[in-house]
Amino acid sequence: MKATLKIKEWQQLSPETLKVSLNQLKEKLMSLRFLSASGKLKNVREMNELKKDVARIATILKQKKQ
């Protein structure tokens, strides 16, 4: 899914839902980091995309607080 489509969908969600999504992405990112450290991670690109998604959701949450 393209980033712009994800961003538009995330902007429609409530802050509580975004926080849940953010926590889920952070947990998935942590597990990928463990796989990367052990040398078992095949797709490094997935980890990079997750980092960007975490940052995007955090930005949307900050915008909603203002």
C-alpha positions as CSV (number, residue, x, y, z in Angstrom):
1,M,0.0,0.0,0.0
2,K,1.3,3.4,-0.8
3,A,2.3,5.7,2.0
4,T,-0.1,8.5,1.0
5,L,-3.1,6.1,1.2
6,K,-2.0,4.8,4.6
7,I,-1.6,8.4,5.9
8,K,-5.1,9.4,4.7
9,E,-6.6,6.3,6.4
10,W,-4.6,7.0,9.6
11,Q,-5.8,10.6,9.7
12,Q,-9.4,9.4,9.9
13,L,-8.8,7.2,12.9
14,S,-9.3,8.2,16.5
15,P,-6.2,8.9,18.7
16,E,-6.9,5.8,20.8
17,T,-6.9,3.6,17.7
18,L,-3.7,5.2,16.5
19,K,-2.1,4.5,19.8
20,V,-3.0,0.8,19.6
21,S,-1.7,0.7,16.0
22,L,1.5,2.4,17.1
23,N,2.1,-0.1,19.9
24,Q,1.5,-3.0,17.6
25,L,4.0,-1.6,15.0
26,K,6.6,-1.0,17.7
27,E,6.2,-4.7,19.0
28,K,6.6,-6.0,15.4
29,L,9.6,-3.7,14.9
30,M,11.2,-5.0,18.1
31,S,10.8,-8.6,16.9
32,L,12.3,-7.8,13.6
33,R,15.3,-6.2,15.3
34,F,15.9,-9.4,17.2
35,L,15.8,-11.4,14.0
36,S,18.2,-8.9,12.4
37,A,20.6,-9.2,15.3
38,S,20.6,-13.0,15.1
39,G,21.1,-12.8,11.3
40,K,17.8,-14.5,10.4
41,L,16.1,-11.5,8.9
42,K,15.7,-11.9,5.2
43,N,13.8,-8.7,4.3
44,V,15.6,-5.6,5.8
45,R,13.2,-3.4,3.8
46,E,10.3,-4.4,6.0
47,M,12.1,-3.1,9.0
48,N,12.8,0.2,7.3
49,E,9.2,0.6,6.3
50,L,8.0,-0.2,9.8
51,K,10.3,2.6,11.2
52,K,8.7,5.0,8.8
53,D,5.2,4.0,9.6
54,V,5.9,4.4,13.4
55,A,7.2,7.9,12.7
56,R,4.2,8.7,10.5
57,I,1.7,7.6,13.1
58,A,3.5,9.5,15.9
59,T,3.4,12.6,13.7
60,I,-0.3,12.2,13.1
61,L,-0.9,11.8,16.9
62,K,1.0,15.0,17.6
63,Q,-1.0,16.9,15.0
64,K,-4.3,15.7,16.5
65,K,-3.2,16.9,20.0
66,Q,-2.8,20.5,18.7
